[in-house]
Amino acid sequence: MSNTPPVTTLLDAAVTALNGRRRDGQVAMASAVAHAIDTGEHLAVQAGTGTGKSLAYLVPAIRHAVESGRTVVVSTATIALQRQLIERDLPRLAAALAKPLGREPTFAILKGRSNYLCLNKIHAGTADEPDVELFDPFELSRTGREVTRLREWSSDTETGDRDDLTPGVADRAWRQVSVSARECLGAGNCSYGEDCFAENARRRSGKVDVVVTNHALLAIDATSPASILPEHDVVIIDEAHELVDRITSVSTAEVSAAVVAAVARRCGKLVDEETADALMGAGDQLGELLADAPHRQWMGLPASAAAVLVSLRDRLWQTRTAIGPVRMSGSSDESAAAARSAALTSLDELHDTIVRLLGAFDEPDESKRRDVVWVAEERVGRSAAAESRSVLHIAPLSVGGLLRATLFAKATVVLTSATLTIGGNFDALAATWGLPAAGRGTDTPAPVNDVTASGRAVPADSDFGRPDSGRWTGLDAGSPFDYPRSAILYVAKHLPRPGRAGIADSTMDELAALVDAAGGRTLGLFSSMRAAREAAEAIRERCAHPVLCQGDDTTSSLVRRFAEDPETCLFGTLSLWQGVDVPGPSLSLVIIDRIPFPRPDDPLLTARQRAVDARGGNGFLSVAANHAALLLAQGAGRLLRSVDDRGVVAVLDSRLATAGYGGYLMASLPPFWRTTDPKTVRSALQRLKA
């Protein structure tokens, strides 16, 4: 019989110690997390702002870790939440639970190896050659100064963690003093292994109760044959609405002539001139191919591309063979070994990507292929004279199978966010995670057949590594906000449908009238930077309120200035949809210019949409509408950040009220009081201002 207090007792102790108050949603969530850990069933929890979800999952996680002696992994999508957990939530919670648990719980943060200084690279002097576009005297001088500062900092820092460096440095400077996991020589082969910052962080993570990491490292751990995270049986994924995008990003690769040239330069001193020239020549051929290729998805492998890619694959392998394996024969050879290891890593990664590209079209049925391939234009540099080049991309059509076979098969997983239900239930996100599309929670209906709403077959328990690893429950923990009394959802039904030619005059008039009625205090969320800048310029001319626009300064600085001056407006795009937390009178109006559907030329999302259609599902709803619904919910969530907040979310896209899919999208939003009457909304905003 366990002597560990029940989770509700520990939660009460924590809330009391932190001068908080009991919240029903928090108690319900903590109990559900504890039940999931006990039964091994996965859990999806939607917990609105103000629920206290961090405490609700940390308390049962710590209880399990202390009782079982096993580490619990907590994964987040953003650095901001990682810092909140490590610097504020976990230290306070550990102190509060020390007495009832009999000891103080421990915790640590673990990031990818490239986030830490590499002592061998610093002391061995194996810096990479700068990219071609960096042969600008100012950029090279700045990079040199930053690298010098990093070398000096390496003697003072205890962590070697990039996030602990203030002020920070540019990516190009950091790359001179860090390595990826594949480039690393390994602690056993490196004379700095005992002092290695990344190894020390990993050793610490293996001895604590809770390890905080990020979705990218979670993905790498899931796909790597080596164990990166400490042994664990429970994973808690906060900001779980970001999981699929982060896993997709880690699994996406790109190839261009510049990439091949960089690899060739890295190998140049390790092979004979003929071999290096042959590799560079294969890269030039690729550059010529891509320069002539339309910027769109490849539905099959062009014959000309096949010949170029086969040639490049063979040249990469020839170069790798010429270098030979890494040999360690003493510390005097570490510089050469590090250079050879870095070269081999870059060759292996590029070779694997080329092989993946050559096999991407082996399956004739597009909907059954593993990957999507496309050519896109990429700008190099930030100046007006920045050049453009064509890049070949390859990304997974779906990551559900990967998650199902790795993450969910190996541990009990709790997924949580303020926005997880789409169209009123968890089915849509569950399908993208690779879980059956109907859990057994109160908000998810029982399955009626063996095909999900997206057209995917429901996985059977036998498809998973653990007998129960396909079983999951959904819970909406609610919110402390009284949504109908606190906020209005206004849909401008009378406005014309948004077009591609910029913001319509009538829509701009509506925007100005709302901003004036609110007295500033407006967060404008736009579908593109072009629209945000256009609106900012127009409102500056029409209204007396200051308007900040994303790109004028750092996002954190803009948000701070917005919060400090109640009459100020802040306009921007994607990062503001999810990254703004401004409680109080500085924010009483959130304006959304249009339903945030993905771009129709997005090759990955359109391929996913066609794949769902091919399987008998509704590709538009499963991909485009779900994408829009999540962003709408995130954007609307910027309004109410405390129980005293009041305001309006105004959507200037009439389709939300008139289109057939409008109800589906509305079901993903909080239950605000709703109206389509502009006079009613302006009057409400004027009362709030007064």
URTA-V643106 format. One record per helix or strand of 3 or more residues. SS is the DSSP state (~ for helix, > for strand). FROM is the first residue (numbers start at 1). TO is the last residue. If there is no record, write none. Layout:
BEGIN
ss:SS from:FROM to:TO
ss:SS from:FROM to:TO
END
This chain:
BEGIN
ss:~ from:7 to:17
ss:~ from:24 to:39
ss:> from:42 to:47
ss:~ from:53 to:68
ss:> from:71 to:76
ss:~ from:79 to:101
ss:> from:107 to:109
ss:~ from:113 to:115
ss:~ from:119 to:124
ss:~ from:132 to:134
ss:~ from:137 to:153
ss:~ from:162 to:164
ss:~ from:171 to:177
ss:~ from:187 to:189
ss:~ from:197 to:205
ss:> from:210 to:214
ss:~ from:215 to:223
ss:> from:232 to:237
ss:~ from:240 to:250
ss:> from:253 to:255
ss:~ from:257 to:267
ss:~ from:273 to:292
ss:~ from:303 to:323
ss:~ from:331 to:358
ss:~ from:366 to:368
ss:> from:371 to:380
ss:> from:387 to:396
ss:~ from:400 to:405
ss:~ from:407 to:410
ss:> from:412 to:417
ss:~ from:427 to:433
ss:~ from:461 to:463
ss:> from:472 to:478
ss:~ from:483 to:486
ss:> from:487 to:491
ss:~ from:505 to:518
ss:> from:522 to:525
ss:~ from:529 to:542
ss:> from:547 to:549
ss:~ from:555 to:564
ss:> from:569 to:572
ss:~ from:574 to:579
ss:> from:589 to:592
ss:~ from:603 to:614
ss:~ from:619 to:636
ss:> from:647 to:651
ss:~ from:655 to:658
ss:~ from:662 to:666
ss:> from:673 to:675
ss:~ from:678 to:689
END
